Amino acid sequence: MDYSTLIPWLCTSLNAPNLTELQNWTETELYQYSEEALHDVGGRLLLFVVVDDSTALIANQGAYELAVLHIATIYAAADGVTLKPSTSNEMEMLNDNWEEAASGTPTRWIGDSLGLKLIRIYPAPGVEGILTLVYHQHPPDLPVPEIGETNDLKMPAVLGDYMAMKTLQQARQRQGDAQMLDVAATFEALGGIYEQCFEAYYGKGS
């Protein structure tokens, strides 16, 4: 969805026909409020899940870099064959020298042996192939778009409505002539209903 399409509605809700006549807040502040809400709920709930098959398996290589926005791996497969999630402790119980095991057909993935930004495949593949990952990722930033540009985000469209509610909550909580704490509380309650629905439908993150 193009989040910038919600800005006129936000302005109307803040008693301004457009951004030019928005007196108590700036466009940057509206985007900042929205981005904070996006990062908060997107980090806690599985609203941003990526299916990625862009990683090439390299013969005799067991470690692979994860995406910059990666939070937690949900599923992994080597050439379409599902890999079993395992921990370092489980691998040590299986084989004391598992990190030095000979290459072969991968059967497991380990996410806690090399830090947060690497995943290990066991055993290391004996031949080249494709690593498919499904993972929870951090939400993207929400900068103010340049004139003539859009602000397209790959996310459930209803999340835009939630962000608008949280933006209005923050706007009406801010101290000043436009502060309306009862209205802010209403938007906070509406946002809470959205969060309950998101959690029930999409699930919690790690």
C-alpha positions as CSV (number, residue, x, y, z in Angstrom):
1,M,0.0,0.0,0.0
2,D,1.0,3.6,-0.5
3,Y,1.0,5.0,3.1
4,S,1.1,8.6,1.8
5,T,-2.5,8.2,0.7
6,L,-3.6,8.2,4.3
7,I,-2.0,11.6,5.0
8,P,-5.0,13.6,3.8
9,W,-7.3,11.6,6.1
10,L,-5.0,12.3,9.0
11,C,-5.1,16.0,8.2
12,T,-8.8,16.0,8.2
13,S,-8.9,14.1,11.5
14,L,-6.7,16.8,12.9
15,N,-9.0,19.6,11.7
16,A,-6.9,20.7,8.7
17,P,-8.0,20.4,5.1
18,N,-4.5,19.7,4.0
19,L,-0.8,19.6,5.1
20,T,-0.3,23.3,4.3
21,E,-3.0,24.3,6.8
22,L,-1.9,21.7,9.5
23,Q,-1.0,24.1,12.3
24,N,0.1,22.1,15.3
25,W,2.1,19.3,13.7
26,T,4.4,18.9,10.7
27,E,4.3,16.3,8.0
28,T,7.6,14.9,9.3
29,E,6.0,14.4,12.8
30,L,3.1,12.5,11.3
31,Y,5.5,10.2,9.5
32,Q,7.6,9.8,12.7
33,Y,4.5,8.8,14.8
34,S,3.5,6.3,12.1
35,E,7.0,4.9,11.8
36,E,7.3,4.4,15.6
37,A,4.0,2.5,15.5
38,L,5.1,0.4,12.5
39,H,8.4,-0.6,14.1
40,D,6.8,-1.4,17.4
41,V,4.0,-3.7,16.2
42,G,6.0,-5.1,13.3
43,G,8.8,-6.2,15.6
44,R,6.4,-7.9,18.0
45,L,4.0,-9.6,15.6
46,L,4.5,-11.5,12.4
47,L,3.3,-8.8,10.0
48,F,6.5,-8.7,7.9
49,V,7.3,-12.3,6.8
50,V,9.6,-12.9,3.9
51,V,10.0,-16.0,1.6
52,D,13.5,-15.8,0.2
53,D,15.1,-18.2,-2.2
54,S,18.0,-16.0,-3.3
55,T,20.7,-17.7,-1.3
56,A,22.9,-20.1,-3.2
57,L,24.2,-23.1,-1.4
58,I,27.9,-23.5,-2.0
59,A,29.6,-26.9,-1.8
60,N,31.4,-27.5,1.5
61,Q,30.2,-24.2,3.0
62,G,28.0,-24.4,6.1
63,A,27.5,-20.8,7.1
64,Y,25.4,-18.2,5.2
65,E,24.6,-14.6,5.9
66,L,21.1,-13.5,6.8
67,A,19.3,-10.4,5.5
68,V,20.0,-7.1,7.3
69,L,16.3,-6.8,8.6
70,H,16.2,-10.5,9.6
71,I,14.7,-11.1,13.1
72,A,14.1,-14.8,13.3
73,T,14.1,-17.8,10.9
74,I,10.7,-19.6,10.7
75,Y,11.5,-22.2,8.1
76,A,14.5,-23.4,6.0
77,A,14.9,-25.8,3.1
78,A,17.8,-27.0,1.0
79,D,16.7,-27.6,-2.6
80,G,13.1,-27.9,-1.5
81,V,13.8,-30.4,1.3
82,T,12.7,-29.1,4.7
83,L,15.6,-28.7,7.2
84,K,15.0,-29.4,10.9
85,P,15.6,-26.5,13.3
86,S,18.2,-27.3,15.9
87,T,20.3,-25.5,18.5
88,S,24.0,-25.8,19.1
89,N,23.4,-27.8,22.3
90,E,21.3,-30.3,20.4
91,M,24.0,-30.6,17.7
92,E,26.7,-31.2,20.3
93,M,24.6,-34.0,21.8
94,L,24.2,-35.5,18.3
95,N,27.9,-35.2,17.4
96,D,30.7,-33.6,19.4
97,N,32.4,-32.7,16.1
98,W,29.4,-31.6,14.2
99,E,31.0,-28.4,13.1
100,E,33.7,-30.4,11.4
101,A,31.4,-33.0,9.9
102,A,32.0,-34.0,6.3
103,S,29.8,-32.4,3.6
104,G,26.7,-34.2,2.5
105,T,23.0,-33.8,2.2
106,P,21.8,-31.0,4.6
107,T,19.2,-32.1,7.2
108,R,19.3,-29.3,9.8
109,W,19.7,-25.6,10.3
110,I,21.2,-24.0,13.3
111,G,20.6,-20.3,14.1
112,D,22.5,-19.8,17.4
113,S,26.0,-20.9,16.6
114,L,27.4,-18.0,14.7
115,G,25.7,-14.9,16.0
116,L,22.4,-13.2,14.9
117,K,23.4,-12.5,11.3
118,L,24.5,-16.0,10.2
119,I,22.7,-19.3,9.8
120,R,24.5,-22.7,9.7
121,I,23.5,-25.7,7.6
122,Y,24.3,-29.2,8.7
123,P,26.0,-31.0,7.2
124,A,27.5,-28.5,4.8
125,P,26.1,-29.2,1.4
126,G,28.2,-31.5,-0.8
127,V,27.0,-29.8,-4.0
128,E,25.6,-26.5,-5.0
129,G,21.9,-25.7,-4.6
130,I,19.4,-23.2,-3.3
131,L,18.7,-22.3,0.4
132,T,15.1,-21.2,0.9
133,L,14.3,-19.2,4.0
134,V,11.0,-18.0,5.5
135,Y,11.8,-15.4,8.2
136,H,10.3,-12.6,10.3
137,Q,11.9,-9.3,9.5
138,H,12.1,-5.8,11.0
139,P,9.6,-3.4,9.4
140,P,11.1,-0.9,7.0
141,D,11.6,2.8,7.8
142,L,8.9,5.2,6.8
143,P,10.5,8.4,5.5
144,V,8.6,11.3,4.2
145,P,8.4,10.8,0.4
146,E,9.9,13.3,-2.0
147,I,7.5,15.4,-4.0
148,G,6.0,13.2,-6.8
149,E,7.2,10.0,-5.1
150,T,5.0,7.4,-3.4
151,N,5.7,5.6,-0.2
152,D,4.8,2.0,-1.1
153,L,5.1,-0.6,1.7
154,K,4.7,-4.3,1.3
155,M,2.4,-5.0,4.2
156,P,-1.2,-5.9,5.0
157,A,-3.3,-2.9,4.0
158,V,-5.1,-2.9,7.3
159,L,-1.8,-2.1,9.0
160,G,-2.0,1.3,7.5
161,D,-5.3,2.0,9.3
162,Y,-3.7,0.9,12.5
163,M,-0.7,3.2,12.0
164,A,-3.1,6.1,11.3
165,M,-4.9,5.4,14.7
166,K,-1.6,5.3,16.5
167,T,-0.5,8.5,14.8
168,L,-3.6,10.3,15.9
169,Q,-3.1,9.0,19.4
170,Q,0.4,10.4,19.5
171,A,-0.7,13.7,18.0
172,R,-3.4,14.2,20.5
173,Q,-1.2,13.2,23.4
174,R,1.4,15.8,22.7
175,Q,1.4,18.7,25.1
176,G,0.1,22.0,23.6
177,D,-3.0,23.8,22.4
178,A,-4.2,20.8,20.4
179,Q,-3.8,18.2,23.1
180,M,-7.0,16.1,23.6
181,L,-6.2,13.3,26.0
182,D,-9.7,11.8,25.9
183,V,-9.5,11.6,22.1
184,A,-6.0,10.1,22.3
185,A,-7.3,7.4,24.7
186,T,-10.0,6.5,22.2
187,F,-7.5,6.1,19.4
188,E,-5.3,4.1,21.8
189,A,-8.2,1.7,22.5
190,L,-8.9,1.3,18.8
191,G,-5.3,0.6,18.2
192,G,-5.4,-2.1,20.9
193,I,-8.3,-3.8,19.1
194,Y,-6.3,-3.9,15.9
195,E,-3.3,-5.4,17.7
196,Q,-5.5,-8.2,19.2
197,C,-6.7,-9.0,15.7
198,F,-3.2,-8.9,14.3
199,E,-1.9,-11.3,17.0
200,A,-4.8,-13.7,16.5
201,Y,-4.5,-13.8,12.7
202,Y,-0.7,-13.3,12.1
203,G,0.8,-14.6,15.3
204,K,3.5,-13.4,17.6
205,G,7.2,-13.0,16.7
206,S,10.0,-14.7,18.5
